């Protein structure tokens, strides 16, 4: 019986840490509209919103540049090529860009690299929640970065079966279990 309690605790701890990771990423990076965790393949999906559709030329350059940077970073740090997928959906007034990355080798530094690249390439069209994070002290940002790194490491070692999505709504960060919305996990920051 002790083994079962330990097993369920590991899964529960894994879920709690995954929820905390999504919250921390959304709080730290106001450019990210949603972040999803897909347990099959342990994939994190970051969605950015643009205030206008992205032209085909800008899109091709964005995709190529992002792939080049992420692959170079992973080759330097891990000596391998990561699983990376970049997709776009344009609507009349907005564009959604989803970047999927396997979490097996993902680091906080790589997330920062992705964010900085999106800021540089999408510029003023990138929709960013207006948070006081810009006024945060460097020590706070370093602490948040360390927390994200630690939770990413934990995610790599735990078993996680829940398909989670985190997003912003009215200044709050919400995280839900997509498998069963009736038993959702909701967190307020």
C-alpha positions in Angstrom: 0.0 0.0 0.0 2.9 2.4 0.7 4.1 1.9 -2.9 0.7 3.0 -4.2 0.6 6.0 -2.0 4.1 7.0 -3.2 3.0 6.4 -6.8 -0.1 8.6 -6.6 1.9 11.2 -4.7 4.5 11.3 -7.5 1.7 11.8 -10.1 0.0 14.4 -7.9 3.3 16.1 -7.3 4.0 16.0 -11.0 0.7 17.6 -11.8 1.2 20.3 -9.2 4.7 21.0 -10.5 3.4 21.1 -14.1 0.6 23.5 -13.1 3.2 25.7 -11.3 5.4 25.6 -14.4 2.7 26.9 -16.7 1.8 29.6 -14.2 5.4 30.6 -13.8 6.0 30.8 -17.6 2.9 32.9 -18.1 3.8 35.3 -15.2 7.4 35.6 -16.3 6.7 36.1 -20.1 3.7 38.3 -20.8 4.2 37.8 -24.5 2.9 34.2 -24.2 -0.9 34.1 -24.7 -1.3 30.4 -23.8 1.0 27.6 -22.8 0.0 24.0 -23.1 1.5 20.8 -21.8 0.8 17.7 -23.8 1.8 14.5 -21.9 2.2 12.4 -25.1 5.9 13.2 -25.9 6.1 15.7 -23.0 5.6 18.7 -25.3 5.2 22.3 -24.3 3.2 24.5 -26.7 3.6 28.3 -26.6 1.1 30.5 -28.3 1.7 34.1 -29.3 -0.9 36.5 -30.6 -0.2 39.1 -33.2 -2.5 42.1 -33.7 -2.6 41.5 -37.5 -2.1 38.7 -39.9 1.5 37.8 -40.6 2.6 38.2 -44.2 4.0 35.1 -46.0 7.5 36.6 -46.3 7.6 37.6 -42.6 6.3 34.1 -41.7 8.9 32.2 -43.7 11.7 34.4 -42.3 10.3 33.9 -38.7 10.1 30.1 -39.0 13.5 29.8 -40.6 15.2 32.1 -38.1 13.6 30.5 -35.1 14.5 27.0 -36.2 18.1 28.0 -36.9 18.4 29.6 -33.4 16.8 26.8 -31.5 18.8 24.1 -33.3 22.0 26.0 -32.8 21.3 26.4 -29.1 20.4 22.8 -28.6 23.4 21.6 -30.6 25.7 23.7 -28.4 24.0 22.8 -25.1 22.9 19.2 -25.7 24.7 18.1 -28.8 21.5 17.2 -30.5 18.6 18.5 -32.6 15.4 19.1 -30.7 11.8 18.4 -31.8 10.4 21.8 -32.8 7.2 22.6 -34.6 6.1 26.1 -35.6 2.5 26.8 -36.9 0.5 29.9 -37.7 -3.2 30.6 -38.0 -4.3 33.9 -39.4 -7.7 35.4 -38.8 -9.2 38.7 -40.0 -7.6 40.8 -37.3 -5.1 38.6 -35.5 -2.6 35.9 -36.0 -1.8 33.0 -33.7 1.7 31.5 -33.7 2.2 28.2 -31.9 5.6 26.9 -31.1 5.8 23.3 -29.9 8.9 22.0 -28.2 9.6 18.7 -26.5 10.4 19.3 -22.9 13.0 16.5 -22.7 15.9 19.0 -23.3 14.1 22.4 -23.0 15.7 24.9 -20.7 14.6 28.2 -19.3 17.4 29.9 -21.4 15.9 28.4 -24.6 12.4 29.8 -23.6 14.0 33.2 -23.2 15.7 32.9 -26.6 12.3 32.1 -28.2 10.7 35.0 -26.4 13.4 37.5 -27.4 13.3 36.3 -31.0 9.5 36.7 -31.1 9.8 40.2 -29.7 12.4 41.2 -32.2 10.7 39.7 -35.3 7.1 40.4 -34.5 7.7 43.8 -33.0 4.8 46.0 -32.2 2.3 43.5 -33.6 3.1 41.0 -30.8 0.3 41.3 -28.2 1.7 41.5 -24.7 -0.2 41.7 -21.5 0.6 44.9 -19.7 2.1 43.7 -16.5 4.3 45.3 -13.8 6.9 42.6 -14.7 8.8 45.3 -16.6 9.3 47.1 -13.3 10.4 43.9 -11.6 13.8 43.9 -10.0 16.6 41.9 -11.6 16.7 39.6 -8.6 13.0 38.8 -9.0 13.6 37.9 -12.7 16.6 35.7 -11.8 14.5 34.0 -9.1 11.6 33.4 -11.6 14.1 32.0 -14.2 15.6 29.6 -11.6 12.1 28.4 -10.6 11.2 27.7 -14.2 14.5 25.9 -14.8 13.9 23.7 -11.7 10.3 22.9 -12.7 11.4 22.0 -16.2 14.0 19.6 -14.7 11.2 18.1 -12.5 8.9 17.8 -15.5 11.5 15.7 -17.3 11.7 13.2 -14.3 8.0 12.8 -13.4 5.1 11.0 -14.9 2.4 13.3 -16.1 -0.8 12.2 -17.6 -2.8 15.5 -17.7 -3.2 17.6 -20.7 -2.9 21.1 -19.2 -3.5 24.6 -20.7 -2.7 27.9 -19.1 -3.9 31.3 -20.3 -4.6 34.8 -19.2 -8.0 36.3 -18.5 -8.6 39.8 -16.9 -5.1 40.0 -15.3 -5.3 36.4 -13.9 -3.5 33.3 -15.0 -5.8 30.2 -15.3 -4.7 26.6 -15.7 -7.1 23.8 -16.7 -6.9 20.1 -17.2 -8.2 19.7 -20.7 -9.2 16.0 -20.3 -12.0 16.7 -17.9 -13.1 20.3 -17.7 -15.5 19.5 -14.9 -12.6 18.6 -12.7 -10.5 21.6 -13.8 -7.6 22.9 -11.9 -7.9 26.7 -11.6 -5.3 28.9 -10.2 -5.3 32.6 -9.6 -2.2 34.8 -9.4 
